[in-house]
Amino acid sequence: MDLSNATDLLKDRLRQVRERITAACARAGRDPQSVRLIGVTKYTELGWVRVLHELGVEDLGESRPQQLVQRADELPDSIRWHLIGHLQRNKVELVLPRVEWIHSVDSVRLLERIREVAEKNSLRPRVLLEVNVSGEAAKDGFSPAGLRDAWPRIVESTPVEIHGLMTMAPLDADPSATRAVFASLRKLRDELAAMSGGANPLPELSMGMSGDFEIALEEGATMIRLGSTLFEGLPAWNTTGRAV
Ligand SMILES: *Cc1c(COP(=O)(O)O)cnc(C)c1O
């Protein structure tokens, strides 16, 4: 396989995903332009990541701070990097200068650490608060009740900008349970926005992955995080005839 065939493969995947986004938005009476597609690259070789960006995907997500920083060093500066996985407080300094968005702020202590590092480095990071809507024990995130309690303290987070909420549906959930999780996140967002008297409208809802993004779009997602539907089953990069 040569590189142009490889590019066509990924181009085709991307076209299919965009068609599905458009169709889901049409069902929900939404503008597809209001949705940000984040290409999740954590399991993908660097060469494929570069092609995805060349095909016009400007938002890329990584789960691990080290891998994000390493790839941000190797790829064009025009990429907007999203950290979507768990962030330890001792990695905030490493990752903060390189990310545009952090989706996975799951405690007040982490938020305070981000605030400290942001102040010291004159940065204004954009964050989403991760919520464990389904209450699974193994999952990170604020509980909905815990987030309501902490909200008055969280709101005062300057220079960190809190733009919204993020969640993941349980892996084995059926479509109606998945929809209920996404709808709960939206309602929680509406509630928190009302608590701050509209001063913090929390416009972003980061929800939906390869298996459930259409449901998420119907429930109001503004950011969807897609990995496997773009990349799964593509051939190894070293068979494409181009160096990374
Ligand atoms: C890996 C990951 C994704 C992408 O999952 P796919 O099912 O491969 O699309 C999205 N969000 C988070 C938080 C992830 O860790």
The ligand as an ORCA input file, in Angstrom:
! r2SCAN-3c Opt
* xyz 0 1
  C     -10.228      6.362     24.534
  C     -11.205      7.394     24.885
  C     -12.120      7.860     23.929
  C     -12.235      7.288     22.525
  O     -12.885      6.057     22.582
  P     -13.348      5.292     21.246
  O     -14.393      4.364     21.750
  O     -12.138      4.597     20.737
  O     -13.882      6.289     20.308
  C     -12.969      8.890     24.316
  N     -12.929      9.428     25.538
  C     -12.067      9.007     26.490
  C     -12.068      9.654     27.820
  C     -11.175      7.978     26.186
  O     -10.326      7.556     27.133
*
